[in-house]
Amino acid sequence: MHEKRTEYPKKKAQMYQLLQDLPKKYNVTALVRMEKVRASQLLPLRKKLLGEVEIIGIKDKIARKSLEKLDIPGIEKMKEKLTGQCLFMFTNMSPFRLNVLLGKNKVLLNARGGDIASIDVIVPPKNTGIAPGPMLTEFKENKIPTKIDQGTIWILKETTPVKKGEPISTKLAALLGKLDIKPIEARIVLNSALSEGILFTEEELVVDIDKFKERLVQANQQAISLSIEIAYITPDNAQQLISKAAQSARSLSIESGFLTDETNEQILQKAHAQAQNIAAKLPAEPKADAPADKPDAEPTKADAPADKPDAEPTKADAPADKPDAEPTKADAPADKPDAEPTKADAPADKPDAE
């Protein structure tokens, strides 16, 4: 049976002690998986974040033993994330800000066989400085046109052997390395972060800055609109509220007909328009001399034309000097001759009777 180790190498003991002290010193403990990180990324990152972030690389077994001894809320959840080589970051800044800051520190790296191109791989026309020989075959296999000039290989025109998102073959990766073309965009992404007892996952730590700004602007506009609607005065909406109140007062003055120096003209214009509208709806007064122009009325006898052809003359239309008319009794002459005297006309001096 193996005896239990009682002593550890000095370096491991120092790492163990650091993981005991740093989580107590800083508010945020973040974890990065080293399989996603290359050593060439760490050196410039350490220099840039010096004084703000402490970065420590450690194996998972030592980290797990060290974290077990810590009495920090949520630290036990972080132990479950420890697999393989780990990179710890300790800071007092927000874990979201740290992740955004890491995302901005991108570096371009040489490609390896099987890597996925982060960008379009563009090979520009230039003098490669490479002597002709077996290298010509590699250019030809990757469909890069070349020529030999002055004892070196020249690339004739700009070529894109691989586009963004496509895999890079081993031969092309070797050729790109010789041409000093780095098509792999690398950045460090937090795997998890513990802040104030809350463990944030990799997905939760991703912040879309542009989308976040858009939401902030939208929320600000909605807040201002709400404050104006409920008449809640703030330094941001005071001018708009005063303008709204003034406009409401003018509208009320015009609607109620309350004359003021600012609304006199508008009220008079409104009254004039209302008067015209009422006048337009009233019936027009008939003119005394104007004949009634009754539409589609059948012509009466009085309207009949005087020269109606073939009309029989009526008694009224008969000529006054009708010839051969027998005189009526009324037309008889007053001095009718030889009229026999009537009894009434007998002489008063009747002779004596026998």
KENUGU-750029 format. One record per residue: x, y, z of N, C-alpha, C in turn; residue in three letters. Coordinates in steps of 0.2 Angstrom, whole numbers, padded with zeros to 4 digits, always signed. Atoms other than C-alpha are relative to their C-alpha. Example, Ala and Ser with C-alpha at 12.3 -4.5 7.8 and 13.67 -1.06 7.14 Angstrom:
# residues 2
+0004-0006+0000+0062-0022+0039+0004+0006+0000ALA/-0004-0006-0001+0068-0005+0036-0004+0005+0003SER/
This chain:
# residues 354
+0004-0006+0000+0000+0000+0000+0004+0006+0000MET/-0004-0007+0000+0006+0018-0004-0002+0004+0006HIS/+0001-0005-0006+0009+0029+0011-0002+0006-0002GLU/+0003-0007+0001+0000+0045+0012+0005+0005+0000LYS/-0006-0005+0000+0011+0059+0007-0002+0006+0005ARG/+0001-0005-0005+0014+0072+0020+0004+0006-0002THR/-0003-0006+0002+0025+0084+0011-0001+0000-0008GLU/+0002-0001+0007+0022+0092-0006+0006+0005-0003TYR/-0005-0005+0003+0034+0101-0018-0001+0007+0001PRO/+0001-0007-0002+0037+0119-0014-0004+0004-0005LYS/+0004-0003+0005+0029+0125-0030-0007-0001+0001LYS/+0007+0002-0001+0013+0115-0027-0002+0003+0007LYS/+0002-0003-0006+0013+0121-0009-0002+0008+0000ALA/+0001-0007+0001+0014+0139-0015-0007+0001-0003GLN/+0006-0001+0004+0000+0137-0027-0006-0002+0005MET/+0006+0001-0005-0011+0129-0013-0001+0006+0004TYR/+0001-0005-0004-0008+0143-0002-0003+0007-0003GLN/+0003-0005+0003-0012+0156-0015-0007-0001-0001LEU/+0008+0001+0001-0029+0148-0018-0003+0000+0007LEU/+0003-0001-0006-0032+0149+0000+0000+0008+0002GLN/+0000-0007-0002-0028+0168+0001-0004+0004-0005ASP/+0002-0005+0005-0033+0176-0015-0008+0000-0001LEU/+0007+0000+0000-0052+0171-0015-0003+0004+0006PRO/+0002-0004-0006-0053+0180+0002+0002+0008-0001LYS/-0002-0006+0001-0044+0195-0005-0004+0004-0005LYS/+0004-0003+0006-0054+0198-0021-0008-0002+0001TYR/+0007+0001+0000-0073+0199-0023-0002-0005-0006ASN/+0002+0004+0006-0073+0189-0040+0006-0006-0001VAL/-0005+0005+0002-0065+0172-0043-0003-0003-0006THR/+0002+0002+0006-0066+0167-0061+0005-0006-0003ALA/-0003+0006+0002-0061+0151-0070+0000-0001-0007LEU/-0001+0001+0007-0054+0148-0087+0003-0007-0002VAL/-0003+0007+0002-0051+0131-0096+0006+0001-0004ARG/-0007-0001+0003-0033+0130-0102+0000-0003-0007MET/+0000+0003+0007-0038+0119-0117-0002+0005-0006GLU/+0002-0005+0004-0045+0134-0125+0005+0006-0001LYS/-0004-0005+0000-0030+0145-0122+0007-0002-0001VAL/-0007+0002+0002-0012+0145-0129+0004+0005+0004ARG/-0005-0004-0005+0003+0151-0119+0002+0007-0003ALA/-0001-0007+0003+0006+0165-0132-0005+0005+0002SER/+0005-0005-0002-0010+0173-0126+0001+0003+0007GLN/+0000-0002-0007-0006+0174-0108+0005+0006+0002LEU/-0005-0005-0001+0010+0185-0108-0003+0007-0001LEU/+0003-0006+0001+0002+0200-0116-0006+0002+0004PRO/+0006-0001-0004-0014+0198-0106+0002+0002+0007LEU/-0003-0002-0007-0004+0198-0089+0002+0007+0000ARG/-0002-0007+0000+0004+0214-0094-0005+0005+0000LYS/+0006-0005+0001-0012+0223-0099-0004+0000+0006LYS/+0005+0000-0006-0022+0218-0084+0004+0000+0007LEU/-0004+0000-0007-0007+0220-0071-0003+0006+0004LEU/+0003-0004-0005-0014+0228-0055-0007+0000+0000GLY/+0007+0001-0001-0032+0224-0059-0002-0007+0001GLU/+0002+0007+0000-0032+0205-0062+0006-0004+0002VAL/-0005+0005-0002-0021+0191-0054-0002-0006-0004GLU/+0001+0006+0004-0019+0176-0066+0004-0005+0003ILE/-0003+0006-0003-0014+0159-0059-0002-0006-0004ILE/+0001+0006+0003-0012+0143-0068+0001-0006+0005GLY/-0001+0006-0005-0014+0127-0058-0004-0006-0002ILE/+0003+0006+0002-0019+0109-0060-0006-0001+0005LYS/+0006+0000-0003-0036+0104-0055+0000-0004+0007ASP/-0001+0003-0006-0031+0092-0041+0002+0004+0006LYS/-0002-0005-0005-0022+0105-0031-0005+0005+0001ILE/+0006-0005-0001-0036+0118-0034-0005-0003+0004ALA/+0006+0003-0004-0049+0106-0028+0001-0001+0007ARG/-0002+0001-0007-0040+0102-0012+0001+0007+0004LYS/+0000-0006-0003-0037+0120-0009-0007+0003+0002SER/+0007-0003+0000-0055+0126-0012-0004-0004+0005LEU/+0004+0004-0005-0061+0112+0000+0000+0003+0007GLU/-0001-0003-0006-0054+0121+0014-0002+0007+0001LYS/+0003-0007+0000-0062+0138+0010-0007+0000+0003LEU/+0007-0001-0002-0077+0144+0019-0003+0006-0003ASP/+0003-0005+0004-0084+0155+0005-0006-0002-0003ILE/+0006+0002+0003-0102+0155-0001+0000-0002-0007PRO/+0000+0002+0007-0104+0146-0017+0006-0003-0003GLY/-0006+0002+0002-0086+0140-0018+0000-0008-0002ILE/+0001+0007+0001-0092+0122-0018-0002-0002-0007GLU/+0003+0001+0006-0101+0124-0034+0006+0001-0006LYS/-0005-0001+0005-0085+0130-0043+0005-0006+0000MET/-0004+0006+0000-0076+0114-0038-0002-0005-0005LYS/+0002+0004+0005-0087+0105-0050+0002+0001-0007GLU/-0003-0002+0006-0080+0115-0064+0007-0002-0001LYS/-0008+0001+0001-0062+0110-0061+0001-0007-0004LEU/-0002+0006+0004-0056+0098-0075+0006+0002-0004THR/-0006-0001+0004-0039+0097-0082+0004+0006+0003GLY/-0004-0006-0002-0027+0112-0082-0005+0006+0000GLN/+0005-0005-0001-0036+0127-0075+0004+0007+0001CYS/-0002-0007-0001-0033+0146-0075-0004+0004+0004LEU/+0004-0004-0004-0039+0156-0061+0001+0008-0001PHE/-0001-0007+0000-0042+0175-0062-0004+0003+0006MET/+0003-0003-0006-0045+0185-0046+0000+0008-0001PHE/+0001-0007+0001-0052+0203-0047-0005+0003+0004THR/+0005-0003-0004-0063+0216-0039-0005+0003-0005ASN/+0004-0003+0005-0071+0221-0056-0006-0005-0001MET/+0006+0004+0001-0088+0214-0061+0002-0006-0005SER/-0001+0005+0004-0087+0197-0069-0002+0001-0008PRO/+0002-0001+0006-0096+0203-0084+0004+0005-0004PHE/-0005-0005+0003-0084+0218-0087+0006-0004-0001ARG/-0006+0003+0001-0070+0206-0085+0000-0004-0007LEU/+0001+0004+0006-0077+0194-0099+0000+0005-0006ASN/+0000-0005+0005-0080+0209-0110+0007+0002-0002VAL/-0007-0002+0001-0062+0215-0107+0004-0005-0003LEU/-0004+0006+0003-0055+0198-0111-0002-0001-0008LEU/+0003+0001+0007-0066+0197-0127+0004+0005-0005GLY/-0003-0005+0004-0058+0213-0133+0008-0001-0002LYS/-0007+0002+0001-0040+0206-0131+0001-0006-0004ASN/-0001+0006+0004-0040+0195-0146+0007+0000-0003LYS/-0006+0000+0003-0025+0189-0154+0000-0005-0006VAL/+0000+0005+0006-0021+0180-0171+0005-0004+0001LEU/-0005+0005-0001-0012+0164-0170+0001-0004-0006LEU/-0001+0005+0005-0004+0152-0182-0005-0006+0000ASN/+0004+0005+0001-0015+0139-0189+0003-0007+0001ALA/-0002+0007+0000-0014+0120-0185-0005-0004-0004ARG/+0004+0004+0004-0021+0106-0195-0006-0002+0003GLY/+0006+0002-0003-0039+0104-0192-0004+0006+0003GLY/+0003-0006-0003-0042+0122-0185-0005+0003-0005ASP/+0005-0004+0004-0057+0132-0191+0002+0007-0001ILE/-0002-0007+0002-0053+0148-0200-0005+0005+0003ALA/+0004-0005-0004-0059+0163-0189-0001+0006-0005SER/+0001-0006+0005-0057+0175-0204+0001-0004-0007ILE/-0001+0002+0006-0056+0173-0223+0008+0000-0001ASP/-0007+0001+0001-0038+0167-0227+0002+0003-0006VAL/-0002-0003+0007-0031+0179-0240+0008+0000+0000ILE/-0007+0000+0001-0014+0177-0247+0002+0005-0006VAL/-0001-0006+0004-0008+0193-0255+0006-0001-0005PRO/-0005+0001+0005+0003+0194-0271+0007+0004+0003PRO/-0006-0003-0003+0021+0197-0265+0006-0005-0001LYS/-0006+0004+0000+0039+0190-0265+0001-0004+0006ASN/+0000+0004-0006+0039+0176-0253+0007-0001+0003THR/-0007+0001-0003+0058+0175-0251+0002-0007+0000GLY/-0001+0008-0001+0057+0156-0252+0003-0002-0007ILE/-0004+0002+0006+0069+0148-0264-0004-0006-0003ALA/+0004+0005+0004+0061+0137-0278+0002-0007+0002PRO/-0002+0007-0002+0061+0118-0275-0007-0003+0001GLY/+0006+0003-0002+0048+0107-0266-0006+0004+0002PRO/+0005-0004-0002+0039+0122-0260-0005+0002-0006MET/+0004-0001+0006+0032+0125-0278-0006-0005+0000LEU/+0005+0005+0000+0022+0109-0276-0006+0002+0005THR/+0005-0002-0005+0014+0115-0260-0005+0006-0002GLU/+0004-0006+0003+0008+0132-0268-0005-0003-0005PHE/+0005+0002+0005+0001+0122-0282-0005-0004+0003LYS/+0005+0004-0003-0008+0110-0271-0006+0004+0003GLU/+0004-0004-0004-0016+0124-0262-0003+0006-0005ASN/+0003-0004+0005-0021+0133-0279+0002+0007+0001LYS/-0002-0007-0001-0010+0148-0276+0005+0001-0006ILE/-0004-0001+0006-0002+0154-0293+0006+0003+0002PRO/-0007-0003-0002+0017+0158-0292+0004+0000-0007THR/-0006-0001+0005+0032+0162-0303+0006+0000+0004LYS/-0006-0001-0003+0050+0161-0300+0004+0006-0003ILE/-0003-0006+0003+0059+0178-0302+0006+0002+0005ASP/-0005-0002-0004+0076+0183-0296+0002-0005+0006GLN/-0002+0005-0004+0079+0166-0288-0005-0001+0006GLY/+0005+0001-0006+0063+0167-0276-0007-0002-0003THR/+0007+0001+0002+0045+0162-0277-0004+0006+0001ILE/+0004-0006+0000+0033+0176-0281-0007-0003-0001TRP/+0007+0001+0000+0014+0175-0278-0003+0005-0005ILE/+0002-0004+0006+0006+0181-0294-0006+0005+0002LEU/+0006-0004-0001-0011+0187-0288-0003-0002+0007LYS/+0003+0001-0006-0022+0188-0272-0004-0006+0000GLU/+0003+0007+0000-0029+0171-0267-0003-0001+0006THR/+0004+0002-0007-0042+0165-0254+0000-0007+0000THR/+0001+0007-0001-0038+0147-0251-0005-0003+0004PRO/+0005+0002-0005-0050+0145-0236-0004+0006+0002VAL/+0005-0006-0003-0065+0156-0231-0001-0001+0007LYS/+0002+0000-0007-0071+0160-0214-0005-0006+0002LYS/+0004+0006-0002-0078+0144-0205+0002-0006-0003GLY/-0003+0006+0003-0069+0132-0216+0006-0003+0004GLU/-0005+0003-0004-0057+0119-0209+0007+0001-0004PRO/-0007-0001+0003-0038+0122-0213+0004-0007+0000ILE/-0004+0006+0000-0028+0107-0219+0007+0001+0003SER/-0007+0000-0003-0011+0102-0212+0005+0003-0005THR/-0005-0002+0005-0002+0106-0228-0001+0008-0001LYS/+0001-0007+0000-0010+0123-0229+0002+0004+0006LEU/-0002-0003-0006-0007+0127-0211+0007+0001+0000ALA/-0007+0000+0001+0011+0123-0214+0003+0006-0004ALA/-0002-0006+0005+0012+0135-0229-0002+0007+0003LEU/+0002-0007-0003+0003+0149-0220+0005+0002+0005LEU/-0005-0002-0005+0015+0148-0206+0007+0002-0003GLY/-0006-0002+0003+0030+0150-0218-0001+0007-0003LYS/+0001-0007+0003+0021+0165-0226-0002+0005+0006LEU/+0001-0004-0006+0018+0172-0208-0008+0003-0001ASP/+0007-0001+0001-0001+0172-0211-0004-0003+0006ILE/+0003+0002-0006-0011+0170-0194-0008+0000-0001LYS/+0007+0000+0001-0029+0165-0198-0005-0002+0006PRO/+0003+0003-0006-0034+0159-0180-0001+0006+0005ILE/+0002-0005-0005-0043+0172-0169-0001-0003+0006GLU/+0000+0003-0007-0040+0168-0151-0002+0005+0005ALA/+0001-0004-0006-0047+0175-0135-0002-0004+0005ARG/+0002+0004-0006-0050+0170-0118-0007+0001+0002ILE/+0007+0000-0002-0067+0166-0112-0001-0003+0007VAL/+0001+0003-0007-0072+0164-0094-0005-0006+0000LEU/+0004+0006-0001-0079+0146-0090-0006+0001+0005ASN/+0004-0002-0006-0087+0152-0074+0003+0005+0004SER/-0003-0006-0005-0086+0166-0061-0005+0000+0006ALA/+0004-0001-0006-0091+0167-0043+0001+0007+0003LEU/+0001-0007-0003-0097+0184-0036-0005+0000+0005SER/+0004-0001-0005-0105+0187-0020-0005-0006+0001GLU/+0004+0006-0001-0110+0169-0018-0004-0003-0006GLY/+0004+0003+0006-0118+0167-0035+0005-0002-0005ILE/-0005+0003+0005-0109+0156-0048-0004+0001-0007LEU/+0003-0001+0007-0112+0162-0066+0004-0004-0005PHE/-0002+0005+0005-0110+0150-0081+0003+0004-0006THR/-0003-0004+0006-0101+0154-0097-0005+0003-0004GLU/+0005-0003+0004-0117+0157-0106-0003+0006+0003GLU/+0003-0006-0003-0123+0169-0093+0005+0006+0000GLU/-0005-0005-0001-0107+0179-0093+0001+0004-0007LEU/+0000-0003+0007-0109+0183-0112-0004+0006+0000VAL/+0004-0006+0000-0114+0201-0114+0001+0003-0007VAL/+0000-0003+0006-0119+0208-0131+0000+0008+0001ASP/-0001-0008-0002-0113+0227-0129-0005+0004-0004ILE/+0005-0004+0004-0123+0233-0144-0007-0001+0002ASP/+0007+0001-0002-0139+0225-0139-0001+0003+0007LYS/+0001-0003-0007-0137+0230-0121-0001+0008-0001PHE/+0001-0007+0001-0135+0248-0127-0006+0002-0003LYS/+0006-0001+0004-0150+0247-0138-0006-0001+0006GLU/+0005+0000-0005-0160+0241-0123+0000+0005+0005ARG/+0000-0005-0005-0154+0254-0111-0003+0007-0003LEU/+0003-0006+0003-0159+0268-0124-0007-0001+0000VAL/+0007+0001+0000-0176+0260-0126-0003+0001+0007GLN/+0002-0001-0007-0178+0259-0107-0001+0007+0002ALA/-0001-0007-0002-0173+0277-0105-0006+0004-0003ASN/+0006-0004+0003-0186+0283-0118-0007-0002+0003GLN/+0006+0002-0003-0200+0272-0110-0001+0003+0007GLN/+0001-0003-0006-0196+0279-0093-0002+0008+0000ALA/+0001-0007+0001-0196+0297-0099-0008+0001-0002ILE/+0007+0000+0002-0213+0294-0108-0005-0001+0006SER/+0004+0001-0006-0220+0287-0092+0000+0005+0005LEU/-0001-0006-0005-0214+0301-0081-0004+0006-0003SER/+0004-0006+0003-0222+0314-0094-0007-0002+0001ILE/+0007+0002+0000-0238+0304-0094-0003+0001+0007GLU/+0002-0001-0007-0240+0304-0075+0002+0007+0003ILE/-0002-0007-0002-0233+0322-0074+0005-0001+0006ALA/-0005+0001-0005-0218+0316-0063+0006+0004-0002TYR/-0005-0005+0002-0206+0330-0064+0007-0003+0002ILE/-0007+0001-0001-0187+0326-0066+0004+0005-0004THR/-0005-0005+0004-0172+0336-0073-0001-0002-0007PRO/+0000+0002+0007-0174+0326-0089-0006+0002-0004ASP/+0006-0001+0004-0192+0329-0093-0004+0007+0002ASN/+0004-0006-0003-0196+0346-0084-0002+0005-0006ALA/+0002-0005+0006-0195+0356-0101-0006-0003-0004GLN/+0005+0003+0004-0206+0343-0110-0007+0001+0004GLN/+0006-0001-0004-0219+0344-0095-0003+0007+0000LEU/+0003-0007+0000-0220+0363-0095-0003+0001-0007ILE/+0002-0001+0007-0222+0363-0114-0007-0004-0001SER/+0006+0003+0000-0236+0350-0112-0005+0003+0003LYS/+0005-0003-0005-0245+0359-0098-0002+0007-0004ALA/+0002-0007+0004-0244+0376-0109-0005-0002-0006ALA/+0004+0002+0006-0251+0367-0124-0007-0002+0002GLN/+0006+0002-0003-0265+0359-0113-0004+0006+0002SER/+0003-0006-0002-0269+0376-0106-0003+0004-0006ALA/+0003-0003+0006-0271+0384-0123-0006-0004-0003ARG/+0006+0004+0002-0282+0370-0129-0006+0001+0004SER/+0006-0001-0005-0293+0372-0114-0003+0006-0001LEU/+0002-0006+0001-0294+0390-0117-0004+0001-0006SER/+0003+0000+0006-0299+0388-0135-0007-0004+0000ILE/+0006+0005+0000-0311+0374-0132-0006+0004+0004GLU/+0005-0003-0004-0320+0384-0118-0002+0007-0002SER/+0001-0007+0002-0319+0401-0127+0002+0005+0005GLY/-0002-0005-0005-0310+0409-0113+0006+0004-0003PHE/-0004-0004+0004-0301+0424-0121+0006+0002+0004LEU/-0006-0002-0003-0283+0427-0117+0004+0003-0006THR/-0004-0004+0005-0269+0437-0126+0003-0005-0005ASP/-0003+0005+0005-0262+0420-0134-0006-0003-0004GLU/+0005+0004+0004-0279+0413-0139-0006+0004-0003THR/+0005-0004+0003-0289+0428-0144-0002-0001-0008ASN/+0001+0001+0008-0286+0426-0163-0003-0007-0001GLU/+0002+0007+0002-0289+0407-0163-0007-0001+0002GLN/+0007+0000-0002-0305+0409-0153-0005+0003-0005ILE/+0004-0004+0005-0312+0422-0165+0000-0004-0007LEU/+0000+0004+0006-0307+0411-0180-0005-0006+0001GLN/+0005+0006-0001-0316+0396-0172-0007+0003+0000LYS/+0007-0003+0000-0332+0407-0169-0002+0002-0007ALA/+0002-0002+0007-0331+0414-0187-0002-0007-0004HIS/+0001+0006+0004-0329+0396-0194-0007-0003+0002ALA/+0006+0003-0002-0344+0390-0183-0006+0004-0003GLN/+0006-0004+0003-0355+0404-0189-0001-0001-0007ALA/+0001+0001+0007-0351+0401-0207-0003-0007-0001GLN/+0003+0006+0000-0355+0383-0204-0008-0001+0001ASN/+0007+0000-0001-0372+0386-0197-0004+0004-0005ILE/+0003-0004+0005-0376+0399-0210-0001-0004-0006ALA/+0000+0005+0006-0372+0386-0224-0006-0005+0001ALA/+0005+0005-0001-0385+0374-0216-0007+0003+0000LYS/+0006-0003+0000-0399+0387-0215-0003+0000-0007LEU/+0003+0000+0007-0412+0387-0230+0000+0007-0003PRO/+0000-0006+0003-0411+0401-0242-0007+0004+0000ALA/+0006-0004+0000-0425+0415-0242-0002+0001-0007GLU/+0002-0001+0007-0436+0415-0258-0001+0007-0002PRO/+0001-0006+0002-0437+0430-0268-0007+0001-0003LYS/+0007-0001+0001-0454+0438-0271-0001+0001-0008ALA/+0001-0001+0007-0452+0443-0290+0002-0006-0004ASP/-0002+0005+0004-0444+0427-0295-0005-0005-0001ALA/+0005+0006+0001-0456+0414-0303+0003-0006+0003PRO/-0002+0007-0003-0456+0397-0295+0002-0004-0006ALA/-0002+0004+0006-0446+0386-0307-0001-0007+0002ASP/+0002+0007-0002-0455+0370-0303+0003-0004-0006LYS/-0003+0004+0005-0445+0357-0312-0005-0005-0003PRO/+0004+0005+0003-0454+0345-0324-0007+0001+0001ASP/+0007-0001-0001-0471+0353-0322-0003+0000-0007ALA/+0004+0000+0007-0484+0350-0336-0002+0006-0001GLU/+0002-0006+0001-0488+0365-0345-0008+0001+0000PRO/+0007-0001-0001-0505+0372-0341-0003+0004-0006THR/+0003-0003+0006-0518+0380-0353+0003+0007-0001LYS/-0003-0007+0001-0511+0397-0349+0006+0000-0003ALA/-0007+0000+0003-0494+0391-0354+0000-0002-0007ASP/+0000+0002+0007-0500+0384-0371+0002+0005-0005ALA/-0002-0005+0005-0493+0392-0386-0006+0003-0004PRO/+0006-0003+0003-0505+0404-0394-0001-0002-0007ALA/+0000+0002+0007-0501+0397-0412-0001-0007+0000ASP/+0001+0008+0000-0507+0379-0408-0003-0001-0007LYS/+0004+0002+0006-0511+0372-0425-0006-0004+0001PRO/+0005+0004+0000-0527+0364-0429-0005+0000+0006ASP/+0004-0001-0006-0535+0370-0413-0007+0003-0001ALA/+0007-0003+0001-0554+0373-0413-0001+0006+0004GLU/+0001-0006-0004-0558+0391-0408-0005-0001+0005PRO/+0005+0000-0005-0567+0392-0392-0004+0006+0000THR/+0004-0005+0000-0581+0404-0388+0004+0007+0002LYS/-0004-0006-0002-0569+0416-0380+0004+0002-0005ALA/-0005-0002+0005-0558+0416-0395-0004+0002-0006ASP/+0003-0001+0006-0572+0419-0407+0000+0008-0002ALA/-0001-0007+0002-0571+0436-0417-0006+0004+0002PRO/+0006-0004-0003-0582+0450-0410-0004+0002-0006ALA/+0004-0002+0006-0588+0454-0428-0003-0005-0004ASP/+0002+0006+0004-0596+0438-0432-0006+0002-0005LYS/+0005-0002+0005-0606+0440-0448-0007-0004+0001PRO/+0007+0003+0001-0625+0436-0450-0002-0003+0007ASP/+0003+0002-0007-0628+0434-0431-0007+0003+0001ALA/+0007-0002-0001-0646+0435-0427+0000+0004+0006GLU/+0000-0004-0006-0649+0449-0415-0005-0003+0005PRO/+0004+0003-0006-0655+0444-0398-0005+0005+0002THR/+0005-0005-0002-0669+0452-0389+0003+0006+0004LYS/-0003-0005-0003-0657+0462-0379+0003+0005-0005ALA/-0003-0005+0005-0650+0469-0396-0006+0003-0004ASP/+0005-0003+0004-0667+0474-0402-0001+0007+0001ALA/+0001-0007-0001-0670+0492-0406-0005+0003+0005PRO/+0005-0002-0005-0679+0502-0393-0006+0003-0003ALA/+0006-0003+0004-0690+0511-0406-0003-0005-0005ASP/+0003+0005+0004-0699+0495-0412-0006+0004-0003LYS/+0006-0003+0003-0712+0502-0425-0006-0004+0000PRO/+0006+0003+0001-0730+0498-0426-0002-0005+0006ASP/+0001+0004-0005-0731+0490-0409-0008+0001+0002ALA/+0007+0000-0003-0749+0486-0403+0000+0002+0007GLU/+0000-0002-0007-0754+0495-0387-0003-0005+0004PRO/+0003+0005-0005-0758+0484-0373-0005+0004+0004THR/+0005-0003-0005-0771+0486-0360+0002+0005+0004LYS/-0003-0006-0004-0760+0496-0350+0001+0006-0003ALA/-0001-0006+0004-0757+0507-0364-0006+0004-0002ASP/+0007-0003+0003-0776+0511-0367+0000+0007+0003ALA/+0001-0007-0002-0781+0529-0366-0004+0000+0006PRO/+0004-0001-0006-0787+0535-0350-0007+0003-0001ALA/+0007-0003+0001-0802+0544-0358-0004-0004-0004ASP/+0005+0005+0004-0812+0529-0363-0007+0003+0000LYS/+0007-0003+0001-0829+0534-0370-0005-0004+0005PRO/+0005+0002-0004-0844+0532-0359-0003-0007-0003ASP/+0004+0006+0003-0852+0515-0360-0007+0001+0000ALA/+0007-0001+0001-0869+0513-0365-0004-0003+0006GLU/
